[in-house]
Amino acid sequence: MLYASKGLVNKGAVLSSNDENYMTVTQCNAQNKEEIVINLSDDVKIDTILVSNREDFSSPLGKMSFHGSIDYPPVDDNWTFLGTLQPELSL
């Protein structure tokens, strides 16, 4: 991981397979734009992005945007938009 916003705690958990290790957001409100930048050492084709919220008493996940770049930092801060995820509530 190259970068994560100050409002994120335990940032390394996003790459962990341990279910007991998770990242948290310190302040939840619509004005926060939290960011994580992950550097992959090889070129990859992204097939699936899995996002989960396993905390019973937390706020639901909100809209997320995904961007990519061949280089970091991208030239002229020009990120390629990969897509948006709006998680559905499941009961």
C-alpha positions, 0 to 999 in steps of 0.5 A: 500500500502506498497511501491511505487517508488519515481517517482510516485505521488499520489500513493494511487490513484491506490486503489481509485474508484474516477475517479478524483483521479489518480497516475502520473509518474514524468518522462517517459522513458524506463529506469524507472522501477517504482514499487508499492507493495500492501498488501492485508489482505486476500488471493485472487484469481486475476481474472482481473486487470484493468488499464486505462489511462484517461488523454487525453494528456499523454503518453500511458501506456507501458508494465507492469509486475505483480508479487506476493508473499504470504509473504512480503517481499518475502523470498530471494526476490523471487516473483512469476511471474503472467503475463505481460500486454502490453496495446493496443492503442485505438483511 
